[in-house]
Amino acid sequence: MGDDVAALPACDVEDLDVASVEPRNAALVRLGALLALDCSPASLQRVSQEVELAGVGPDEIVRCLVSLVPTLGVARTSSVAPSLALAIGFDLDSALVELHPGR
């Protein structure tokens, strides 16, 4: 199946020290996975908060989303962008008013 981890013997998997992964990196990986799966807004908000607590700012979170474009494609990335924006506290309504005043 191409799954390298599943191909490892069970004893090797048990020896993996997942606790040694930096919290920042682990949080960004979880965020990327949730974005790829188009998860629920509640899950996305929880992991976005973990990412921010790990010291990742909103600009870097957006760069994380943009870095997924080659993998997810423009359509999927565009469909999850509003959910991510809301999860990190970006006010979409205000941004749209500023973009199109008087509408």
N, C-alpha and C positions, 0 to 999 in steps of 0.2 A: 504494500500500500504506500510505500514511501515514507512511512512514519518512523523516523530513526529512533525516537524514544521508545516506541512500542516494540521495536526490534531488539532492544537491549535485554539482556537477561534480568530477571527480577531482582537479583542481588545488586546489580549495578544501579537500578532505579532507586532502590532503597538507600544507596550510598550517596545519592545526589544531595548536596547541601543547599536546599532551596533557601534556607535562612541566610545564606551568605550573599544573596542577590541584594544589591542596594535597593532600599525602599523606593527611591525615585524611579529607578529603571523598572522595577516590578510594577509600580503604579502606571507608568506609561505603557507598558506592555498590556496590562489589563484594559486600559483605556482604548488602545488600538484594537484589541479583540472585541470589545463591546461595540465600537464604531463599525467594525466589519460585520458584526452580527445584527446591526440595527436594533439594539436592545431597547428595553423600556426606558422612558425618561427617568424614572426613579433610580434604576441601576446606574444609568449614565451620570446622574447627579451625584450619587454616592461615590463613585470612582473618581469623578472630577474633583470632589472635595479631597479625596485621598491624594490625588496628584498635586493639588495646591498645597496641602499640608506637607508634602514631600519637598516643597520648595520650587515647584514648577509654576511659572507665571502664565497668565492668559495668552501672551504672545507665543510662548513656547508650546502651549496646548494647541493653538491654531496651527503652528508649524507641524505638529504631530499629525493633525488632520490632513494638512496639505501633503505631507509625505506619504499618505496612504493612497493618493490619487493613482499612481502607477499600478497599485495592487487592486484597489477596489473599482477603479474607473471613475470617470467624472460624474456619471449619473448617480451612483451609490453615494459617493462622497458628498455630492450636492444635497442628496436627500437626508443625510444625517447631520449636515452642518447646522441647520436651525436648532435641532435638539441639543447639540453640543453648545451652541451659543447660549441657549436658555440655561443649560446646566452650569455654565461658568458665570452666569449673572449678566450676560449681555442683553440689553434691552432692544429687542428687534423692532418693536413698534416705534420707538424714538429714532432709531437709525433710519427706518423707512420714511418717517416724516421729514428728517433732515435731508434725505436723498431726493424726496419728491415733495417739497413744500406746497401746501395748498391742495393736496389731493385728499 
